[in-house]
Amino acid sequence: MREERNKRGLTRRKFLVGSAVGVGVILGVGYLSRSMIRRYLAGIANTIELPYQGDTDSPSIWFEVLADNRVILHSPKVEMGQGTFTGLAQMAADELEVEMSQMVVVHAATSTGNIDPFATGGSNSISSLWIPLRELAATMREMLRGEAAKMLGVDPANLSIRSGRFLGGGRQITYGDVVSSVEEWHVPETPPLKVTADFNYIGKPVPRIDLRDKVMGMRMFGMDSIMEDMLYGAVARPVHIGARFVSVDTSIAENMPEVVRVVVEKDFAGVIAKSRVAAHQAKEALVVEWEYDDNWQTEAIEKMIRVGQGNPVEIQKDGNPEKLLSSGENIITREYTSPIGAHAQLEPNGAVALVSEEGAVIMISTQVVAITRKEIAQRLGMSEDQVNVIPTYLGGGFGRRLHTPNAVQAAVLSKAVGRPVKCFFDRKEEFQNDTFRPPTHHVLKARLDDEGRILAMEHQLSSGDVMFGSPMFPRIATPLLGADAGVWRGGMIQYGAIPNHRAVCWRVKLPFATSWWRSLGLLANTFAIECFMDELALKTGKDPAEFRLAHIEDNERGTRLKEVIRTVVEKSQYRDDILPNGRAMGLAASTDANTPCAQVVEVSLQDKEIKVHKVTCVIDPGLVINPDQVRAQCEGAIIMGLSAALYEKMEVRDSQLTPTIYGPYRMAMMRDAPREIDVVILQNDDQPGAVGEPPLGPIGAAIANALFRLTGERQRAMPVMA
Amino acid sequence: MLITFRLNGIPRRMDVDESMSLLWVIRDVLDLKGTKFGCGKAACGACTLLVDGQAVRSCSYPVKLAAGKEVTTIEGLSDGEILHPVQQAWVEEVVPQCGYCQPGFMMATVALLDQHPQPTDDDIDKSIVNICRCGTYYRMRRAIHRAAEIMSQSEKRNNL
């Protein structure tokens, strides 16, 4: 039983590698089969979780046993609030046979060699390390057992373990004692992993391991970092989109008090001063000439983001939807839009850097440790081994820290003065230089048969880039995939029982940076598709849940989706009419990275403002490591999604992105948060799946669907207004 | 400018530029990093601390106004290792996610509970106007009620 589980996990990983190679071979066939291959690739990318790309063979770079018998886990994944450190500690503690209180988790500096070559993101930190981390921990435990047996003079098989202590032959020895006397380790074959019944911590709602430090206000974030003899830097950043640095007059800044140095590079200018205040004042005094087009307005951007413009790529197709949707009776077409969204994470971007002849040290909140290191090394002309990136806790990630050119700037400033430099954005710079969630436009089209079933359905979407242009992916990904996998996240039609359906992605290159925003395209795509499904259900006079269930396939994926929908209807006591207290309910569902999630909201209008009172959220992320943190992620994703769906919108005015401050950039606050959030966790898989992003999917559509029942008016644009 | 104020009960005397805000004096001159920079315009509340018991957004509070006053930051909330009831409630309800904005919220909560020892949900909505991007408001509301409960229990014990 035990071996079978392990084998299955390994087989699945091998299979994924195998299919990727297969695709590479097929690609040689030629242009004609390309769209089919793209759909195939898109289908794979839509359903698999990426295997972990970093080291999975060296317990010694993952774990450090201290003399006091605590175990440090050097995590290549960063902690940005998603609870990954706690989940990883639970997984490791179970195989190491130690107590949670003995586990310490720190960010692995790149100098440890334990580097995630990709990123922390995509809701896969736990799922991708589910097998590798436990295998590493189990291997570590057996390495310790082997040495302990020698020291105690007993057979390893006769040693039992309790809380990091080996007991046997009437004696005992701690891990700490074993480690302090071993010089050469024997690495055994990977031992079998525990089965569910033997878990001590996996599946339990243990408290976050960073809880106490976070309520005590400890120094832990990138912006809290200091180095001895440190100076403060600031960089002149463009206020206009697409602005290119041409030249700078530094004469005023150079003579300002406390200014140590003004640095002018080919692509930017910055100042170094004795205090942050002085640095930012001097930066304002730099007279920079930028080259830019000052005519960009929101309206022009909205005109660009239209289905039908740019290059279309078909990402999904079944049957012959084009023919059925080209003409005939009962064809319904609806359009939906979403605006530019800001990350607005509370901790601004920045870094503390020290560059000397020998190398560079960078302390930074980053989601891409390896890319941060590579870009600094390239700019400084050093080898990557000379650059040590020390990741810190992140004051929010949400995709904003998947590229860190600011770290390069901090390093360049430090190099200029040979002292540590701390260089951080101010809030206006954050809003003007964000890498935004791209605006989108969706055209949904369906044909109903006489029984009110969907005969054919099509989702066409237009969006700025998410994945394309990201330093995380080689340029080859663009022609290979054709369509941006981040853009169409959640954009495929999940109702496989519709006999004819397809999805088409139109790419638009915008004049400002767009990229990863928690859940990527999922929020906007689900808003469009799930509002449309609701409109179709209403048109056919069917119950919205039953209508959805009737169009979902009976495969594994479909069965899990059906179950979250059925459960959310039951738990929320969903009804289509207005409740006695004047509220209306709305339903929506999505599947993201194999995790289905359905939500029902209760909404009313108060002083013409939409008020969300209650959200019932049913999610099936497979095996759950920490149910309390899965709940926390659902609650947080619901509130972030609600904020984006109801309030958030960036505009472009005379080529400037605006607003540039919280408040005018309206976000959900305490008064806007639902007072009831009921999270129900189903676990219909024996492996952990995605959690951090999937619950962001349904919320926008659920609110719009409830609002229609309340007012009789259909809102098809985010932010949704009453 | 020479200035003196009490920080977490300890008198501090320093020579600072009078144009500085209290936030940067505390973070960069006195090197207490629990009070966070979020926006610099008093719009997000990440920098909230107490001046003579009142919640203040320190990024926009000139340091000279603190002269002679009692300033309390998150670091001054606990009694050594013994957590303040607000911190205790935050732990019990497992509120923080990324945690960056949380000290500001906890300081705002201390001030709220000083004014309203048993706050209603509406009191909370009106008084707690900081921004949390992780969306921990739902748990924070529970923690605020829980902190009120802990404080009233300890008050009852003290009165016995």
Contacts between the chains, C-beta under 8 A, distances in Angstrom:
chain1	res1	chain2	res2	distance
A	80	B	98	5.5
A	81	B	96	7.6
A	81	B	97	3.3
A	81	B	98	3.2
A	81	B	99	6.8
A	81	B	134	4.8
A	82	B	97	7.1
A	83	B	97	7.3
A	207	B	91	7.3
A	207	B	94	5.8
A	208	B	94	6.0
A	208	B	96	7.2
A	210	B	96	7.5
A	210	B	99	6.9
A	211	B	91	5.5
A	211	B	94	6.4
A	211	B	96	6.5
A	212	B	91	6.8
A	213	B	99	7.9
A	214	B	96	4.1
A	214	B	99	3.5
A	214	B	102	5.9
A	215	B	83	6.9
A	215	B	87	4.4
A	215	B	90	4.7
A	215	B	91	5.8
A	215	B	95	7.9
A	215	B	96	6.7
A	215	B	102	6.7
A	215	B	106	6.9
A	216	B	34	7.4
A	216	B	74	7.1
A	216	B	75	7.5
A	216	B	78	6.4
A	216	B	83	7.8
A	216	B	87	7.1
A	217	B	33	7.5
A	217	B	34	2.4
A	217	B	35	7.4
A	217	B	73	7.1
A	217	B	74	3.3
A	217	B	75	5.6
A	217	B	77	7.9
A	217	B	103	4.4
A	218	B	33	7.9
A	218	B	34	7.2
A	219	B	33	4.4
A	219	B	34	7.8
A	220	B	99	7.7
A	221	B	33	7.9
A	221	B	36	7.8
A	221	B	100	5.9
A	223	B	33	7.9
A	223	B	36	7.5
A	223	B	37	6.6
A	224	B	33	3.9
A	226	B	31	7.1
A	275	B	17	7.6
A	275	B	20	8.0
A	275	B	24	7.4
A	275	B	28	6.5
A	276	B	24	6.1
A	276	B	28	6.1
A	277	B	17	7.0
A	277	B	19	7.2
A	277	B	20	5.9
A	277	B	24	5.9
A	343	B	133	7.9
A	344	B	133	5.9
A	345	B	98	7.8
A	345	B	100	8.0
A	345	B	133	5.3
A	346	B	36	7.1
A	346	B	38	4.9
A	346	B	44	6.5
A	346	B	46	5.5
A	346	B	98	7.6
A	346	B	100	4.7
A	346	B	101	4.8
A	346	B	131	6.9
A	346	B	132	7.5
A	346	B	133	5.6
A	347	B	36	7.3
A	347	B	38	7.8
A	347	B	98	7.7
A	347	B	100	4.8
A	348	B	37	7.2
A	393	B	98	7.4
A	393	B	99	7.1
A	394	B	98	6.1
A	395	B	36	7.3
A	395	B	98	5.6
A	395	B	99	7.6
A	395	B	100	3.1
A	395	B	101	7.8
A	396	B	98	4.8
A	396	B	100	6.2
A	396	B	133	5.0
A	396	B	134	6.6
A	397	B	98	7.5
A	398	B	133	6.9
A	424	B	37	7.9
A	426	B	40	5.8
A	427	B	38	7.1
A	427	B	39	4.1
A	427	B	40	5.7
A	427	B	41	6.9
A	427	B	43	7.9
A	628	B	94	6.0
A	632	B	94	6.8
A	632	B	97	6.3
A	632	B	136	7.6
A	632	B	139	7.2
A	635	B	135	6.4
A	635	B	136	7.5
A	635	B	138	4.9
A	635	B	139	6.8
A	636	B	97	5.8
A	636	B	134	4.8
A	636	B	135	3.8
A	636	B	136	6.4
A	637	B	135	7.1
A	638	B	135	7.0
A	639	B	135	3.0
A	639	B	137	6.1
A	639	B	138	6.8
A	640	B	133	7.0
A	640	B	134	7.5
A	640	B	135	4.9
A	643	B	135	7.4
A	661	B	39	6.1
A	661	B	41	5.5
A	661	B	43	5.3
A	662	B	38	7.6
A	662	B	39	5.5
A	662	B	43	4.2
A	662	B	44	4.7
A	662	B	131	5.5
A	663	B	43	4.6
A	667	B	131	5.9
A	667	B	133	7.5
A	668	B	135	7.1
A	668	B	137	7.4
A	669	B	129	6.0
A	669	B	130	7.7
A	669	B	131	6.5
A	669	B	137	7.4
A	670	B	124	6.2
A	670	B	125	5.6
A	670	B	128	4.6
A	670	B	129	7.0
A	670	B	130	7.8
A	670	B	137	4.9
A	670	B	140	7.0
A	670	B	141	6.9
A	671	B	125	3.8
A	671	B	126	7.6
A	671	B	129	7.9
A	672	B	137	7.9
A	673	B	135	7.2
A	673	B	137	3.6
A	673	B	138	5.5
A	673	B	141	7.3
A	674	B	138	6.8
A	675	B	121	6.5
A	675	B	138	7.8
A	675	B	141	7.0
A	677	B	138	5.2
